[in-house]
Structures are given as structure tokens and as C-alpha cells.
Amino acid sequence: MFKERKSKDLAYYLNLPYIISIQSYPDGGYFAEVKELPGCMTEADTKEELWEMIEEAKKIWIETALEEKVKIPEPEKRT
């Protein structure tokens, strides 16, 4: 039997398939944002740095929302 989770924690949200949008700047560098998490974005010089930084930004965004008891949007189920 599976145990139902009483509350959704950081690990739960970090494992959801959020949509990450990436744009490159004409003069170099990259911008990324998590579409479902308003204000969750970052910039970096390389794609490698960008992936690390957006994952860190997502983690901090979710941690802060959990601490402040703010509703955390979940990605829409995709089929």
C-alpha cells in the first residue's frame, strides 16, 4: 500500500516537471525562467551555469513559499 502524503514538502515540488523557458541574448549569455513560478528566473553566461542557477532559484523560490505558506503552483498534467 502507498502512504498518502499529508503535506507537500520541498522534495515533492522539486520533483515536479516544471516548464523552464530559456532564451539566449544576441550579445551572449542566457536567461531562464520557471513558467509556473512567478518571478523565478535567472541569467548566466553559459548554458551549464544557467541550468545550475535555475535549479537553485527554483529551490529557493519553493523553500520561501513553503516558509511563508504561499500557494505553490504545480505544472499542468501533460499527456
Secondary structure, DSSP 8 states (H G I E B T S, - for coil): -----SS--HHHHHTS---EEEEE-TTS-EEEEETTSTT-EEEESSHHHHHHHHHHHHHHHHHHHHHTT----------
